[in-house]
């Protein structure tokens, strides 16, 4: 966006972007959690992506609330909606909370102090609690996280939970926001690009509740895994020499393991072993692979598609 079209930035203000499409069932809980933050300088920017359910009627209850701005657009997808929210944001910081997720009341007050440590910190994130469609928490596979210069670690796993992110607004705009050519893994792509120039900070407590329920886009596992390979190849082509061969092999090994495990769960053992062999060729000692190979004959299946990467 040209500088002349950008909103005037308000120091200390956090703009919380919520993109919504047919989420009338959940969105009140999302907005109310944003407004209930113990950090007072917050605006809620809700972008309705052409909802056809009762979302507009639900949002009408916030009419006249100076802390909530509702923006409507014709249905164009989550990527366009999130970028629309970024353009509308007036805060020094921009955070994201999708219309089915929930924040803890102290989220921002725990995260914002981390930006004071260095102007090289571009993103602050935290742990999450996973909940089901009814809001009940459940356990998920452990995911290792990292902070500081995270590019190599991030290439192995997208360990930055989307609804926990707070970012400097000027950093998001420096990188052009989300890539509107993508429909999946849009956050992963953006975090990778930002990581090439800025550091990430991690608050080690669950500050958001991340809802996983039937029918989500994230459950399109095969398409999502193919997309990971494409993002990996594109990122490496755009950043030659940034990572070592060992770091690149480790990243490929982990993606092959993830896809191999999915193939195995779906009964495609030959395809699974093809992925496992490639993972072994890349990094024979990848721990995740051996754990998953051992688990398959026992029939254990506790990994959800949304939490797998």
Secondary structure, DSSP 8 states (H G I E B T S, - for coil): --GGGS---EEEEEEEEEEESS-TTTHHHHHHHHHT-SS--EEEEEEEES--SSHHHHHGGGTT-TTEEEEEE-S--HHHHHHHHHHH--EEEEEE--TT-EE-TTHHHHHGGGGGG-TTEEEEEEEEEEE-TTS-B----------BS-HHHHHH---S-GGG-EEEHHHHHHTTSS-TT-SSSHHHHHHHHHHTTSEEEEEEEEEEEEE--TT-GGG-HHHHHHHHHHHHHHHHHHSTTSS-HHHHHHHHHHHHHHHHHHHHHTT-HHHHHHHHHHHHHH-TT-HHHHHHHHHHTTT-----TTT--
